[in-house]
Amino acid sequence: MAFEFSEEDGRFVAKDADGLEVGEVTFTRDGDDFLVVNHTGVDPDYRGKGIAEDLVRHVAEKAKNEGLKIDPVCSYAKKELERKPEYSGVLKN
């Protein structure tokens, strides 16, 4: 099953093939240097399909592309960002 990911104001959303929103990761900007990731959620019917992981990846790519660091307040995002070495450059120290 393929999902479409898009950035909206302060969040990335995942939609299924019918355009139904099935997940989101929300973030805020903290000054000029940080994105604060405060929530990651996926509809229970769509869990286990890697959607949350992909949502966090989109935020990490945004941070990399914009030269920002991520302050992961969301426990899932924090675990995901700390677990994968490719994200080490975007984590707030």
C-alpha positions in Angstrom: 0.0 0.0 0.0 1.4 3.4 -1.0 1.0 6.5 1.0 1.3 10.1 0.0 3.2 12.5 2.3 2.9 16.2 2.3 3.9 19.2 4.4 1.2 21.4 5.7 1.4 24.3 8.2 3.5 22.9 11.1 3.0 19.2 10.2 3.6 16.4 7.7 0.6 14.3 6.9 0.3 10.8 5.4 -2.7 10.0 3.2 -3.9 6.7 1.8 -4.7 6.1 -1.9 -8.2 7.5 -1.3 -6.9 10.7 0.2 -7.8 9.8 3.8 -5.4 11.2 6.3 -3.9 8.3 8.2 -1.1 9.9 10.2 0.7 13.1 11.1 3.8 14.4 12.8 3.5 18.0 14.2 6.3 20.4 14.8 6.9 24.1 15.7 9.8 26.4 15.0 11.8 27.4 18.0 13.8 30.5 17.0 16.0 30.3 13.9 17.7 27.0 14.7 15.3 24.4 15.9 12.2 22.4 15.0 10.4 21.0 18.0 8.7 17.7 17.1 5.8 17.4 19.6 3.5 14.7 18.3 3.5 11.7 16.0 0.3 9.7 15.5 -1.1 7.1 13.1 -4.6 5.8 12.8 -4.8 2.4 14.6 -6.0 0.7 11.4 -2.8 1.8 9.6 -0.2 1.1 12.3 2.6 -1.3 11.6 3.1 -0.1 8.0 6.1 2.2 8.6 4.0 5.4 8.4 5.3 7.0 11.7 8.9 6.2 10.7 8.3 7.8 7.3 6.8 10.9 8.9 9.8 11.3 11.2 12.1 10.9 8.2 10.3 13.8 6.4 10.9 16.1 9.4 14.5 15.0 9.6 15.0 15.8 5.8 13.3 19.2 6.3 15.7 19.9 9.2 18.7 18.8 7.1 17.7 20.8 4.1 17.1 24.0 6.1 20.2 23.6 8.4 18.1 23.1 11.5 18.3 20.9 14.5 15.4 18.9 16.0 14.3 18.9 19.6 12.2 15.8 19.8 9.6 16.3 22.6 7.5 13.4 21.1 8.7 10.2 22.6 8.3 8.2 19.4 10.3 10.8 17.3 13.0 11.0 20.0 13.4 7.2 20.0 13.4 7.0 16.2 15.9 9.9 15.8 18.3 8.5 18.4 18.1 5.0 17.0 19.2 5.7 13.5 22.8 7.1 13.0 21.8 8.9 9.8 19.8 11.3 12.0 22.6 12.1 14.4 23.4 15.4 12.7 20.0 16.8 13.1 19.4 16.1 16.8 19.7 19.0 19.3 22.6 18.5 21.6 
